[in-house]
């Protein structure tokens, strides 16, 4: 069975119904309809909110789009009457992610400015490195602050566990646990199946 929608404001966001060998579950169809309804009811408001936060209509449009993609990916729909609060919460997280990514990109480009032009990576390589750095940053920000700091002091600054313990004012065994937790999180992120 193939369902064709004549008007769908979510056509940019939703996969075509029936793309997977013509099979669409009732739950998938219901999710698409819920997201489509949220889009119709709140997209203009959400874009305005993001435009005020970011001061840029283009970034606002991109992040508004990403909010609805997030809803589709997670499948978590807001309870009735809390749509705007839920959309705002997702949007705020995406704004933080955008600023974090820009900071990472600026730091990377600052370091690249010191590299001789002949050794500079291509635009594609730059994009891949920035994407990888952003993913690493996301993994590290899921760790508790001391675990994150211990891992960075060890791997970036080359400090010994004893020096890290003194810096964080914790025991050496705590540093070992922090670094193990950080390395495990990185390993799991590297080897997680793509969603």
LOTORLO-632978 format. One record per atom (N, C-alpha, C): x, y, z; residue number from 1; atom name. Coordinates in steps of 0.2 Angstrom, whole numbers, plus 2048, in hexadecimal, padded with zeros to 3 digits. Layout:
+-----+-----+-----+------+------+
!   x !   y !   z ! paba ! rofi !
+-----+-----+-----+------+------+
!   X !   Y !   Z !  NUM !   CA !
...
+-----+-----+-----+------+------+
//
This chain:
+-----+-----+-----+------+------+
!   x !   y !   z ! paba ! rofi !
+-----+-----+-----+------+------+
! 804 ! 7FA ! 800 !    1 !    N !
! 800 ! 800 ! 800 !    1 !   CA !
! 804 ! 806 ! 800 !    1 !    C !
! 803 ! 80B ! 7FC !    2 !    N !
! 807 ! 811 ! 7FB !    2 !   CA !
! 802 ! 817 ! 7FC !    2 !    C !
! 804 ! 81B ! 801 !    3 !    N !
! 800 ! 821 ! 803 !    3 !   CA !
! 803 ! 827 ! 800 !    3 !    C !
! 800 ! 82B ! 7FD !    4 !    N !
! 802 ! 831 ! 7FA !    4 !   CA !
! 7FE ! 837 ! 7FD !    4 !    C !
! 802 ! 83C ! 800 !    5 !    N !
! 7FF ! 842 ! 802 !    5 !   CA !
! 800 ! 847 ! 7FD !    5 !    C !
! 7FA ! 84B ! 7FC !    6 !    N !
! 7FA ! 850 ! 7F7 !    6 !   CA !
! 7FD ! 856 ! 7FA !    6 !    C !
! 7FB ! 858 ! 800 !    7 !    N !
! 7FE ! 85E ! 804 !    7 !   CA !
! 801 ! 85B ! 80A !    7 !    C !
! 808 ! 85D ! 80B !    8 !    N !
! 80B ! 85B ! 811 !    8 !   CA !
! 810 ! 860 ! 812 !    8 !    C !
! 80F ! 865 ! 817 !    9 !    N !
! 814 ! 86A ! 819 !    9 !   CA !
! 81B ! 867 ! 81B !    9 !    C !
! 81B ! 861 ! 81D !   10 !    N !
! 821 ! 85E ! 81F !   10 !   CA !
! 825 ! 85A ! 81A !   10 !    C !
! 823 ! 85B ! 814 !   11 !    N !
! 826 ! 857 ! 80E !   11 !   CA !
! 82E ! 858 ! 80E !   11 !    C !
! 830 ! 85D ! 811 !   12 !    N !
! 838 ! 85E ! 811 !   12 !   CA !
! 83B ! 85A ! 817 !   12 !    C !
! 837 ! 858 ! 81C !   13 !    N !
! 839 ! 854 ! 822 !   13 !   CA !
! 838 ! 84D ! 822 !   13 !    C !
! 832 ! 84B ! 81F !   14 !    N !
! 830 ! 844 ! 81F !   14 !   CA !
! 832 ! 840 ! 81A !   14 !    C !
! 834 ! 83A ! 81B !   15 !    N !
! 836 ! 835 ! 816 !   15 !   CA !
! 82F ! 833 ! 812 !   15 !    C !
! 82F ! 832 ! 80C !   16 !    N !
! 829 ! 830 ! 808 !   16 !   CA !
! 826 ! 82A ! 80B !   16 !    C !
! 820 ! 82A ! 80C !   17 !    N !
! 81C ! 825 ! 80F !   17 !   CA !
! 81C ! 81F ! 80A !   17 !    C !
! 81E ! 819 ! 80C !   18 !    N !
! 81F ! 814 ! 807 !   18 !   CA !
! 825 ! 813 ! 804 !   18 !    C !
! 82A ! 816 ! 806 !   19 !    N !
! 831 ! 816 ! 803 !   19 !   CA !
! 834 ! 80F ! 805 !   19 !    C !
! 833 ! 80C ! 80B !   20 !    N !
! 836 ! 806 ! 80D !   20 !   CA !
! 831 ! 800 ! 80A !   20 !    C !
! 832 ! 7FF ! 804 !   21 !    N !
! 82E ! 7F9 ! 801 !   21 !   CA !
! 827 ! 7FA ! 802 !   21 !    C !
! 824 ! 800 ! 802 !   22 !    N !
! 81D ! 801 ! 803 !   22 !   CA !
! 81A ! 800 ! 809 !   22 !    C !
! 81E ! 7FF ! 80E !   23 !    N !
! 81C ! 7FD ! 815 !   23 !   CA !
! 81D ! 803 ! 81A !   23 !    C !
! 817 ! 805 ! 81D !   24 !    N !
! 818 ! 80A ! 822 !   24 !   CA !
! 813 ! 808 ! 828 !   24 !    C !
! 816 ! 808 ! 82E !   25 !    N !
! 812 ! 806 ! 833 !   25 !   CA !
! 80D ! 80C ! 835 !   25 !    C !
! 808 ! 80A ! 839 !   26 !    N !
! 804 ! 80F ! 83B !   26 !   CA !
! 807 ! 814 ! 840 !   26 !    C !
! 80C ! 811 ! 844 !   27 !    N !
! 80F ! 816 ! 849 !   27 !   CA !
! 813 ! 81B ! 845 !   27 !    C !
! 817 ! 819 ! 83F !   28 !    N !
! 81B ! 81E ! 83B !   28 !   CA !
! 816 ! 823 ! 838 !   28 !    C !
! 810 ! 821 ! 835 !   29 !    N !
! 80C ! 825 ! 832 !   29 !   CA !
! 809 ! 82A ! 837 !   29 !    C !
! 807 ! 828 ! 83D !   30 !    N !
! 805 ! 82C ! 843 !   30 !   CA !
! 80A ! 831 ! 845 !   30 !    C !
! 810 ! 82F ! 845 !   31 !    N !
! 816 ! 834 ! 847 !   31 !   CA !
! 816 ! 839 ! 842 !   31 !    C !
! 816 ! 837 ! 83B !   32 !    N !
! 817 ! 83C ! 836 !   32 !   CA !
! 811 ! 841 ! 836 !   32 !    C !
! 80B ! 83F ! 838 !   33 !    N !
! 805 ! 843 ! 838 !   33 !   CA !
! 806 ! 848 ! 83E !   33 !    C !
! 809 ! 845 ! 844 !   34 !    N !
! 809 ! 84A ! 84A !   34 !   CA !
! 80F ! 84F ! 848 !   34 !    C !
! 814 ! 84D ! 845 !   35 !    N !
! 819 ! 852 ! 844 !   35 !   CA !
! 817 ! 857 ! 83F !   35 !    C !
! 813 ! 855 ! 83A !   36 !    N !
! 810 ! 859 ! 835 !   36 !   CA !
! 80C ! 85E ! 838 !   36 !    C !
! 808 ! 85C ! 83D !   37 !    N !
! 803 ! 860 ! 840 !   37 !   CA !
! 807 ! 865 ! 844 !   37 !    C !
! 80C ! 863 ! 848 !   38 !    N !
! 810 ! 868 ! 84C !   38 !   CA !
! 814 ! 86D ! 847 !   38 !    C !
! 816 ! 86B ! 841 !   39 !    N !
! 819 ! 86F ! 83D !   39 !   CA !
! 814 ! 874 ! 83A !   39 !    C !
! 80E ! 872 ! 838 !   40 !    N !
! 809 ! 877 ! 836 !   40 !   CA !
! 807 ! 87C ! 83B !   40 !    C !
! 807 ! 87A ! 841 !   41 !    N !
! 804 ! 87E ! 847 !   41 !   CA !
! 80A ! 882 ! 84A !   41 !    C !
! 810 ! 880 ! 84A !   42 !    N !
! 815 ! 884 ! 84D !   42 !   CA !
! 81B ! 886 ! 84A !   42 !    C !
! 81C ! 884 ! 843 !   43 !    N !
! 822 ! 886 ! 840 !   43 !   CA !
! 824 ! 88D ! 83F !   43 !    C !
! 81F ! 891 ! 83E !   44 !    N !
! 820 ! 898 ! 83D !   44 !   CA !
! 822 ! 89B ! 844 !   44 !    C !
! 81F ! 899 ! 849 !   45 !    N !
! 820 ! 89C ! 850 !   45 !   CA !
! 827 ! 89A ! 852 !   45 !    C !
! 829 ! 893 ! 850 !   46 !    N !
! 830 ! 891 ! 852 !   46 !   CA !
! 835 ! 894 ! 84E !   46 !    C !
! 834 ! 895 ! 848 !   47 !    N !
! 839 ! 899 ! 844 !   47 !   CA !
! 83A ! 8A0 ! 846 !   47 !    C !
! 835 ! 8A3 ! 848 !   48 !    N !
! 835 ! 8AA ! 84B !   48 !   CA !
! 839 ! 8AA ! 852 !   48 !    C !
! 838 ! 8A5 ! 856 !   49 !    N !
! 83B ! 8A4 ! 85C !   49 !   CA !
! 843 ! 8A4 ! 85B !   49 !    C !
! 844 ! 89F ! 857 !   50 !    N !
! 84C ! 89E ! 855 !   50 !   CA !
! 84F ! 8A4 ! 852 !   50 !    C !
! 84B ! 8A8 ! 84E !   51 !    N !
! 84E ! 8AD ! 84A !   51 !   CA !
! 850 ! 8B3 ! 850 !   51 !    C !
! 84B ! 8B3 ! 855 !   52 !    N !
! 84D ! 8B8 ! 85A !   52 !   CA !
! 853 ! 8B6 ! 85E !   52 !    C !
! 853 ! 8B0 ! 85F !   53 !    N !
! 859 ! 8AD ! 863 !   53 !   CA !
! 860 ! 8AE ! 860 !   53 !    C !
! 85F ! 8AC ! 859 !   54 !    N !
! 866 ! 8AC ! 855 !   54 !   CA !
! 867 ! 8B2 ! 851 !   54 !    C !
! 862 ! 8B6 ! 850 !   55 !    N !
! 863 ! 8BC ! 84C !   55 !   CA !
! 865 ! 8BB ! 845 !   55 !    C !
! 862 ! 8B5 ! 843 !   56 !    N !
! 864 ! 8B3 ! 83C !   56 !   CA !
! 85E ! 8AF ! 839 !   56 !    C !
! 85B ! 8B1 ! 834 !   57 !    N !
! 855 ! 8AD ! 831 !   57 !   CA !
! 858 ! 8A6 ! 82E !   57 !    C !
! 85D ! 8A6 ! 82B !   58 !    N !
! 860 ! 8A0 ! 828 !   58 !   CA !
! 861 ! 89A ! 82D !   58 !    C !
! 865 ! 89C ! 833 !   59 !    N !
! 866 ! 897 ! 838 !   59 !   CA !
! 860 ! 895 ! 83B !   59 !    C !
! 85B ! 89A ! 83C !   60 !    N !
! 855 ! 899 ! 83F !   60 !   CA !
! 851 ! 894 ! 83B !   60 !    C !
! 851 ! 894 ! 835 !   61 !    N !
! 84D ! 890 ! 831 !   61 !   CA !
! 851 ! 889 ! 831 !   61 !    C !
! 857 ! 888 ! 831 !   62 !    N !
! 85B ! 882 ! 831 !   62 !   CA !
! 859 ! 87F ! 838 !   62 !    C !
! 85A ! 882 ! 83D !   63 !    N !
! 858 ! 87F ! 844 !   63 !   CA !
! 851 ! 87D ! 845 !   63 !    C !
! 84D ! 881 ! 842 !   64 !    N !
! 845 ! 87F ! 842 !   64 !   CA !
! 844 ! 878 ! 83F !   64 !    C !
! 848 ! 878 ! 839 !   65 !    N !
! 847 ! 872 ! 835 !   65 !   CA !
! 84A ! 86C ! 83A !   65 !    C !
! 850 ! 86D ! 83D !   66 !    N !
! 853 ! 868 ! 841 !   66 !   CA !
! 84F ! 866 ! 847 !   66 !    C !
! 84B ! 86B ! 84A !   67 !    N !
! 846 ! 869 ! 84F !   67 !   CA !
! 841 ! 863 ! 84D !   67 !    C !
! 83E ! 864 ! 847 !   68 !    N !
! 83A ! 85F ! 844 !   68 !   CA !
! 83D ! 859 ! 842 !   68 !    C !
! 843 ! 859 ! 840 !   69 !    N !
! 847 ! 853 ! 83F !   69 !   CA !
! 848 ! 84F ! 845 !   69 !    C !
! 84A ! 853 ! 84A !   70 !    N !
! 84B ! 850 ! 851 !   70 !   CA !
! 845 ! 84C ! 853 !   70 !    C !
! 83F ! 84F ! 852 !   71 !    N !
! 839 ! 84C ! 854 !   71 !   CA !
! 838 ! 846 ! 850 !   71 !    C !
! 839 ! 846 ! 84A !   72 !    N !
! 838 ! 840 ! 846 !   72 !   CA !
! 83D ! 83A ! 848 !   72 !    C !
! 843 ! 83C ! 84A !   73 !    N !
! 848 ! 838 ! 84B !   73 !   CA !
! 847 ! 834 ! 852 !   73 !    C !
! 845 ! 838 ! 857 !   74 !    N !
! 844 ! 836 ! 85E !   74 !   CA !
! 83D ! 833 ! 85E !   74 !    C !
! 838 ! 835 ! 85B !   75 !    N !
! 831 ! 833 ! 85B !   75 !   CA !
! 82E ! 835 ! 862 !   75 !    C !
! 831 ! 839 ! 865 !   76 !    N !
! 82E ! 83C ! 86C !   76 !   CA !
! 82A ! 842 ! 86A !   76 !    C !
! 823 ! 842 ! 86B !   77 !    N !
! 81F ! 847 ! 869 !   77 !   CA !
! 81D ! 84A ! 870 !   77 !    C !
! 81C ! 851 ! 870 !   78 !    N !
! 81A ! 854 ! 876 !   78 !   CA !
! 813 ! 853 ! 878 !   78 !    C !
! 811 ! 853 ! 87F !   79 !    N !
! 80B ! 852 ! 881 !   79 !   CA !
! 806 ! 858 ! 87F !   79 !    C !
! 800 ! 856 ! 87E !   80 !    N !
! 7FB ! 85B ! 87C !   80 !   CA !
! 7FC ! 862 ! 880 !   80 !    C !
! 7FC ! 867 ! 87D !   81 !    N !
! 7FC ! 86E ! 880 !   81 !   CA !
! 803 ! 870 ! 882 !   81 !    C !
! 808 ! 86C ! 881 !   82 !    N !
! 80F ! 86D ! 883 !   82 !   CA !
! 814 ! 86E ! 87C !   82 !    C !
! 811 ! 86E ! 877 !   83 !    N !
! 814 ! 86E ! 870 !   83 !   CA !
! 81A ! 874 ! 870 !   83 !    C !
! 818 ! 87A ! 872 !   84 !    N !
! 81D ! 87F ! 871 !   84 !   CA !
! 823 ! 87E ! 876 !   84 !    C !
! 821 ! 87C ! 87C !   85 !    N !
! 826 ! 87B ! 881 !   85 !   CA !
! 82B ! 876 ! 87F !   85 !    C !
! 828 ! 870 ! 87C !   86 !    N !
! 82C ! 86B ! 87A !   86 !   CA !
! 831 ! 86D ! 874 !   86 !    C !
! 82E ! 871 ! 86F !   87 !    N !
! 832 ! 873 ! 869 !   87 !   CA !
! 837 ! 878 ! 86B !   87 !    C !
! 835 ! 87C ! 870 !   88 !    N !
! 83A ! 881 ! 873 !   88 !   CA !
! 840 ! 87D ! 876 !   88 !    C !
! 83F ! 878 ! 87A !   89 !    N !
! 844 ! 874 ! 87D !   89 !   CA !
! 849 ! 871 ! 878 !   89 !    C !
! 846 ! 86E ! 873 !   90 !    N !
! 84A ! 86B ! 86E !   90 !   CA !
! 84E ! 871 ! 86A !   90 !    C !
! 84B ! 876 ! 869 !   91 !    N !
! 84E ! 87C ! 865 !   91 !   CA !
! 854 ! 87F ! 869 !   91 !    C !
! 853 ! 87F ! 870 !   92 !    N !
! 858 ! 882 ! 874 !   92 !   CA !
! 85E ! 87E ! 874 !   92 !    C !
! 85D ! 877 ! 874 !   93 !    N !
! 863 ! 872 ! 874 !   93 !   CA !
! 866 ! 873 ! 86D !   93 !    C !
! 863 ! 874 ! 868 !   94 !    N !
! 866 ! 875 ! 861 !   94 !   CA !
! 86A ! 87B ! 861 !   94 !    C !
! 867 ! 880 ! 864 !   95 !    N !
! 86B ! 887 ! 864 !   95 !   CA !
! 871 ! 886 ! 868 !   95 !    C !
! 871 ! 882 ! 86D !   96 !    N !
! 878 ! 881 ! 871 !   96 !   CA !
! 87C ! 87D ! 86D !   96 !    C !
! 87A ! 878 ! 869 !   97 !    N !
! 87E ! 874 ! 865 !   97 !   CA !
! 881 ! 878 ! 85F !   97 !    C !
! 87D ! 87D ! 85C !   98 !    N !
! 87F ! 881 ! 857 !   98 !   CA !
! 885 ! 885 ! 859 !   98 !    C !
! 884 ! 889 ! 85F !   99 !    N !
! 88A ! 88D ! 862 !   99 !   CA !
! 890 ! 889 ! 864 !   99 !    C !
! 88F ! 883 ! 866 !  100 !    N !
! 894 ! 87E ! 868 !  100 !   CA !
! 898 ! 87D ! 861 !  100 !    C !
! 894 ! 87B ! 85C !  101 !    N !
! 898 ! 879 ! 856 !  101 !   CA !
! 89B ! 87F ! 853 !  101 !    C !
! 899 ! 885 ! 854 !  102 !    N !
! 89C ! 88B ! 851 !  102 !   CA !
! 8A3 ! 88C ! 855 !  102 !    C !
! 8A2 ! 88B ! 85B !  103 !    N !
! 8A9 ! 88C ! 85F !  103 !   CA !
! 8AE ! 887 ! 85D !  103 !    C !
! 8AC ! 881 ! 85C !  104 !    N !
! 8B0 ! 87B ! 85A !  104 !   CA !
! 8B3 ! 87D ! 853 !  104 !    C !
! 8AF ! 87F ! 84F !  105 !    N !
! 8B1 ! 881 ! 848 !  105 !   CA !
! 8B6 ! 887 ! 848 !  105 !    C !
! 8B5 ! 88C ! 84C !  106 !    N !
! 8B9 ! 892 ! 84D !  106 !   CA !
! 8C0 ! 890 ! 850 !  106 !    C !
! 8C0 ! 88C ! 855 !  107 !    N !
! 8C6 ! 889 ! 858 !  107 !   CA !
! 8CA ! 885 ! 853 !  107 !    C !
! 8C7 ! 881 ! 84F !  108 !    N !
! 8CA ! 87D ! 84A !  108 !   CA !
! 8CD ! 881 ! 844 !  108 !    C !
! 8C9 ! 886 ! 842 !  109 !    N !
! 8CC ! 88A ! 83D !  109 !   CA !
! 8D1 ! 88F ! 83F !  109 !    C !
! 8D1 ! 891 ! 846 !  110 !    N !
! 8D7 ! 894 ! 848 !  110 !   CA !
! 8DD ! 890 ! 848 !  110 !    C !
! 8DD ! 88A ! 84A !  111 !    N !
! 8E3 ! 885 ! 84A !  111 !   CA !
! 8E5 ! 884 ! 843 !  111 !    C !
! 8E0 ! 884 ! 83E !  112 !    N !
! 8E2 ! 883 ! 837 !  112 !   CA !
! 8E6 ! 889 ! 834 !  112 !    C !
! 8E4 ! 88F ! 837 !  113 !    N !
! 8E8 ! 895 ! 834 !  113 !   CA !
! 8EF ! 894 ! 835 !  113 !    C !
! 8F1 ! 890 ! 83A !  114 !    N !
! 8F8 ! 88F ! 83C !  114 !   CA !
! 8FC ! 88A ! 837 !  114 !    C !
! 8F8 ! 886 ! 834 !  115 !    N !
! 8FA ! 881 ! 82F !  115 !   CA !
! 8FC ! 884 ! 829 !  115 !    C !
! 902 ! 882 ! 826 !  116 !    N !
! 904 ! 884 ! 81F !  116 !   CA !
! 8FF ! 882 ! 81A !  116 !    C !
! 8FE ! 887 ! 815 !  117 !    N !
! 8F8 ! 886 ! 811 !  117 !   CA !
! 8F9 ! 87F ! 80D !  117 !    C !
! 8FF ! 87D ! 80B !  118 !    N !
! 900 ! 877 ! 808 !  118 !   CA !
! 8FE ! 871 ! 80C !  118 !    C !
! 8FE ! 871 ! 812 !  119 !    N !
! 8FC ! 86C ! 817 !  119 !   CA !
! 8F4 ! 86C ! 819 !  119 !    C !
! 8F1 ! 872 ! 817 !  120 !    N !
! 8EA ! 873 ! 819 !  120 !   CA !
! 8E5 ! 86E ! 816 !  120 !    C !
! 8E1 ! 86B ! 81A !  121 !    N !
! 8DC ! 866 ! 818 !  121 !   CA !
! 8D7 ! 869 ! 813 !  121 !    C !
! 8D4 ! 865 ! 80F !  122 !    N !
! 8CF ! 868 ! 80A !  122 !   CA !
! 8C9 ! 86A ! 80E !  122 !    C !
! 8C4 ! 86D ! 80A !  123 !    N !
! 8BE ! 86F ! 80D !  123 !   CA !
! 8BA ! 869 ! 810 !  123 !    C !
! 8BA ! 863 ! 80C !  124 !    N !
! 8B7 ! 85D ! 80E !  124 !   CA !
! 8BA ! 85A ! 814 !  124 !    C !
! 8C0 ! 85A ! 815 !  125 !    N !
! 8C4 ! 858 ! 81B !  125 !   CA !
! 8C2 ! 85C ! 821 !  125 !    C !
! 8C2 ! 863 ! 820 !  126 !    N !
! 8C0 ! 867 ! 825 !  126 !   CA !
! 8B9 ! 866 ! 828 !  126 !    C !
! 8B5 ! 865 ! 823 !  127 !    N !
! 8AE ! 864 ! 825 !  127 !   CA !
! 8AE ! 85D ! 829 !  127 !    C !
! 8B1 ! 858 ! 827 !  128 !    N !
! 8B1 ! 852 ! 82B !  128 !   CA !
! 8B4 ! 852 ! 832 !  128 !    C !
! 8BA ! 856 ! 832 !  129 !    N !
! 8BD ! 857 ! 839 !  129 !   CA !
! 8B8 ! 85B ! 83D !  129 !    C !
! 8B5 ! 860 ! 83B !  130 !    N !
! 8B1 ! 864 ! 83F !  130 !   CA !
! 8AB ! 860 ! 841 !  130 !    C !
! 8A8 ! 85B ! 83D !  131 !    N !
! 8A3 ! 857 ! 83F !  131 !   CA !
! 8A5 ! 852 ! 844 !  131 !    C !
! 8AB ! 84F ! 843 !  132 !    N !
! 8AE ! 84B ! 848 !  132 !   CA !
! 8AF ! 84E ! 84F !  132 !    C !
! 8B2 ! 854 ! 84F !  133 !    N !
! 8B3 ! 858 ! 855 !  133 !   CA !
! 8AC ! 85A ! 859 !  133 !    C !
! 8A7 ! 85B ! 855 !  134 !    N !
! 8A1 ! 85D ! 858 !  134 !   CA !
! 89E ! 856 ! 85B !  134 !    C !
! 89F ! 851 ! 858 !  135 !    N !
! 89C ! 84A ! 85B !  135 !   CA !
! 8A0 ! 849 ! 861 !  135 !    C !
! 8A7 ! 84A ! 861 !  136 !    N !
! 8AB ! 849 ! 867 !  136 !   CA !
! 8A8 ! 84D ! 86D !  136 !    C !
! 8A7 ! 854 ! 86B !  137 !    N !
! 8A5 ! 858 ! 870 !  137 !   CA !
! 89E ! 856 ! 873 !  137 !    C !
! 89A ! 854 ! 86F !  138 !    N !
! 893 ! 852 ! 871 !  138 !   CA !
! 894 ! 84C ! 876 !  138 !    C !
! 898 ! 847 ! 874 !  139 !    N !
! 899 ! 841 ! 879 !  139 !   CA !
! 89C ! 844 ! 880 !  139 !    C !
! 8A1 ! 848 ! 87F !  140 !    N !
! 8A5 ! 84B ! 885 !  140 !   CA !
! 8A0 ! 84F ! 88A !  140 !    C !
! 89B ! 852 ! 887 !  141 !    N !
! 897 ! 856 ! 88B !  141 !   CA !
! 891 ! 852 ! 88E !  141 !    C !
! 891 ! 84C ! 88C !  142 !    N !
! 88C ! 847 ! 890 !  142 !   CA !
! 88F ! 844 ! 896 !  142 !    C !
! 896 ! 845 ! 897 !  143 !    N !
! 89A ! 843 ! 89D !  143 !   CA !
! 899 ! 848 ! 8A2 !  143 !    C !
! 89A ! 845 ! 8A8 !  144 !    N !
! 89A ! 84A ! 8AE !  144 !   CA !
! 8A0 ! 84F ! 8AD !  144 !    C !
! 8A0 ! 855 ! 8B0 !  145 !    N !
! 8A5 ! 85A ! 8AF !  145 !   CA !
! 8AC ! 857 ! 8B1 !  145 !    C !
! 8AD ! 854 ! 8B6 !  146 !    N !
! 8B3 ! 851 ! 8B9 !  146 !   CA !
! 8B6 ! 84C ! 8B4 !  146 !    C !
! 8B2 ! 848 ! 8B2 !  147 !    N !
! 8B4 ! 842 ! 8AD !  147 !   CA !
! 8B6 ! 845 ! 8A6 !  147 !    C !
! 8B2 ! 84A ! 8A4 !  148 !    N !
! 8B4 ! 84E ! 89E !  148 !   CA !
! 8BB ! 851 ! 89F !  148 !    C !
! 8BC ! 855 ! 8A4 !  149 !    N !
! 8C2 ! 859 ! 8A5 !  149 !   CA !
! 8C8 ! 854 ! 8A6 !  149 !    C !
! 8C7 ! 84E ! 8AA !  150 !    N !
! 8CC ! 849 ! 8AB !  150 !   CA !
! 8CE ! 847 ! 8A4 !  150 !    C !
! 8CA ! 845 ! 8A0 !  151 !    N !
! 8CB ! 842 ! 899 !  151 !   CA !
! 8CF ! 847 ! 895 !  151 !    C !
! 8CD ! 84D ! 895 !  152 !    N !
! 8D0 ! 852 ! 891 !  152 !   CA !
! 8D7 ! 854 ! 894 !  152 !    C !
! 8D8 ! 854 ! 89A !  153 !    N !
! 8DF ! 856 ! 89D !  153 !   CA !
! 8E3 ! 850 ! 89C !  153 !    C !
! 8E1 ! 84A ! 89B !  154 !    N !
! 8E5 ! 844 ! 89A !  154 !   CA !
! 8E7 ! 844 ! 892 !  154 !    C !
! 8E2 ! 844 ! 88E !  155 !    N !
! 8E3 ! 843 ! 887 !  155 !   CA !
! 8E6 ! 84A ! 883 !  155 !    C !
! 8E4 ! 84F ! 885 !  156 !    N !
! 8E6 ! 855 ! 882 !  156 !   CA !
! 8EC ! 859 ! 885 !  156 !    C !
! 8EC ! 859 ! 88C !  157 !    N !
! 8F2 ! 85C ! 88F !  157 !   CA !
! 8F7 ! 857 ! 891 !  157 !    C !
! 8F6 ! 851 ! 891 !  158 !    N !
! 8FB ! 84C ! 892 !  158 !   CA !
! 8FC ! 84B ! 89A !  158 !    C !
! 8F8 ! 84D ! 89E !  159 !    N !
! 8F9 ! 84D ! 8A5 !  159 !   CA !
! 8F9 ! 846 ! 8A8 !  159 !    C !
! 8FD ! 844 ! 8AD !  160 !    N !
! 8FC ! 83E ! 8B0 !  160 !   CA !
! 8F6 ! 83D ! 8B4 !  160 !    C !
! 8F4 ! 837 ! 8B6 !  161 !    N !
! 8EE ! 837 ! 8BB !  161 !   CA !
! 8EF ! 83A ! 8C1 !  161 !    C !
! 8F5 ! 83A ! 8C4 !  162 !    N !
! 8F6 ! 83D ! 8CA !  162 !   CA !
! 8F6 ! 845 ! 8CA !  162 !    C !
! 8F8 ! 848 ! 8C4 !  163 !    N !
! 8F7 ! 84F ! 8C3 !  163 !   CA !
! 8F0 ! 851 ! 8C2 !  163 !    C !
! 8EC ! 84D ! 8BE !  164 !    N !
! 8E5 ! 84E ! 8BD !  164 !   CA !
! 8E1 ! 84E ! 8C4 !  164 !    C !
! 8E3 ! 849 ! 8C8 !  165 !    N !
! 8E0 ! 848 ! 8CF !  165 !   CA !
! 8E1 ! 84E ! 8D3 !  165 !    C !
! 8E7 ! 851 ! 8D3 !  166 !    N !
! 8E9 ! 857 ! 8D6 !  166 !   CA !
! 8E5 ! 85D ! 8D3 !  166 !    C !
! 8E4 ! 85D ! 8CD !  167 !    N !
! 8E0 ! 863 ! 8C9 !  167 !   CA !
! 8D9 ! 863 ! 8CB !  167 !    C !
! 8D6 ! 85D ! 8CB !  168 !    N !
! 8CF ! 85C ! 8CD !  168 !   CA !
! 8CD ! 85B ! 8D4 !  168 !    C !
! 8D3 ! 85A ! 8D8 !  169 !    N !
! 8D2 ! 859 ! 8DF !  169 !   CA !
! 8CE ! 853 ! 8E1 !  169 !    C !
! 8D0 ! 84E ! 8DD !  170 !    N !
! 8CD ! 847 ! 8DE !  170 !   CA !
! 8D2 ! 842 ! 8DF !  170 !    C !
! 8D1 ! 83C ! 8E1 !  171 !    N !
! 8D6 ! 836 ! 8E1 !  171 !   CA !
! 8D8 ! 834 ! 8DA !  171 !    C !
! 8DD ! 831 ! 8DA !  172 !    N !
! 8E0 ! 82E ! 8D4 !  172 !   CA !
! 8DB ! 829 ! 8D1 !  172 !    C !
! 8D8 ! 825 ! 8D6 !  173 !    N !
! 8D3 ! 820 ! 8D3 !  173 !   CA !
! 8CD ! 823 ! 8D0 !  173 !    C !
! 8CB ! 829 ! 8D3 !  174 !    N !
! 8C5 ! 82C ! 8D0 !  174 !   CA !
! 8C7 ! 82E ! 8C9 !  174 !    C !
! 8CD ! 831 ! 8C8 !  175 !    N !
! 8D0 ! 833 ! 8C1 !  175 !   CA !
! 8D0 ! 82D ! 8BC !  175 !    C !
! 8D2 ! 827 ! 8BF !  176 !    N !
! 8D2 ! 821 ! 8BB !  176 !   CA !
! 8CA ! 81F ! 8B8 !  176 !    C !
! 8C6 ! 820 ! 8BD !  177 !    N !
! 8BF ! 81F ! 8BC !  177 !   CA !
! 8BC ! 824 ! 8B7 !  177 !    C !
! 8BE ! 82A ! 8B8 !  178 !    N !
! 8BB ! 82F ! 8B3 !  178 !   CA !
! 8BE ! 82E ! 8AC !  178 !    C !
! 8C4 ! 82D ! 8AB !  179 !    N !
! 8C7 ! 82C ! 8A5 !  179 !   CA !
! 8C4 ! 825 ! 8A1 !  179 !    C !
! 8C4 ! 820 ! 8A5 !  180 !    N !
! 8C1 ! 81A ! 8A3 !  180 !   CA !
! 8B9 ! 81C ! 8A0 !  180 !    C !
! 8B6 ! 81F ! 8A4 !  181 !    N !
! 8AF ! 821 ! 8A2 !  181 !   CA !
! 8AF ! 825 ! 89B !  181 !    C !
! 8B4 ! 82A ! 89B !  182 !    N !
! 8B4 ! 82E ! 895 !  182 !   CA !
! 8B6 ! 82A ! 88F !  182 !    C !
! 8BB ! 826 ! 890 !  183 !    N !
! 8BD ! 821 ! 88A !  183 !   CA !
! 8B8 ! 81D ! 888 !  183 !    C !
! 8B4 ! 81A ! 88D !  184 !    N !
! 8AE ! 816 ! 88B !  184 !   CA !
! 8A9 ! 819 ! 887 !  184 !    C !
! 8A7 ! 81F ! 889 !  185 !    N !
! 8A2 ! 823 ! 886 !  185 !   CA !
! 8A5 ! 825 ! 87F !  185 !    C !
! 8AB ! 826 ! 87E !  186 !    N !
! 8AE ! 827 ! 877 !  186 !   CA !
! 8AD ! 821 ! 873 !  186 !    C !
! 8AF ! 81B ! 876 !  187 !    N !
! 8AF ! 815 ! 872 !  187 !   CA !
! 8A8 ! 813 ! 870 !  187 !    C !
! 8A3 ! 814 ! 875 !  188 !    N !
! 89C ! 813 ! 873 !  188 !   CA !
! 89A ! 817 ! 86E !  188 !    C !
! 89C ! 81D ! 86E !  189 !    N !
! 899 ! 822 ! 868 !  189 !   CA !
! 89C ! 820 ! 862 !  189 !    C !
! 8A2 ! 81E ! 862 !  190 !    N !
! 8A6 ! 81C ! 85B !  190 !   CA !
! 8A3 ! 815 ! 859 !  190 !    C !
! 8A0 ! 811 ! 85D !  191 !    N !
! 89E ! 80A ! 85B !  191 !   CA !
! 896 ! 80A ! 85B !  191 !    C !
! 893 ! 80F ! 85D !  192 !    N !
! 88C ! 80F ! 85D !  192 !   CA !
! 889 ! 80E ! 856 !  192 !    C !
! 884 ! 80A ! 855 !  193 !    N !
! 881 ! 809 ! 84E !  193 !   CA !
! 87D ! 810 ! 84D !  193 !    C !
! 87E ! 812 ! 846 !  194 !    N !
! 87B ! 818 ! 844 !  194 !   CA !
! 873 ! 817 ! 845 !  194 !    C !
! 870 ! 81D ! 848 !  195 !    N !
! 869 ! 81D ! 848 !  195 !   CA !
! 865 ! 81E ! 842 !  195 !    C !
+-----+-----+-----+------+------+
//
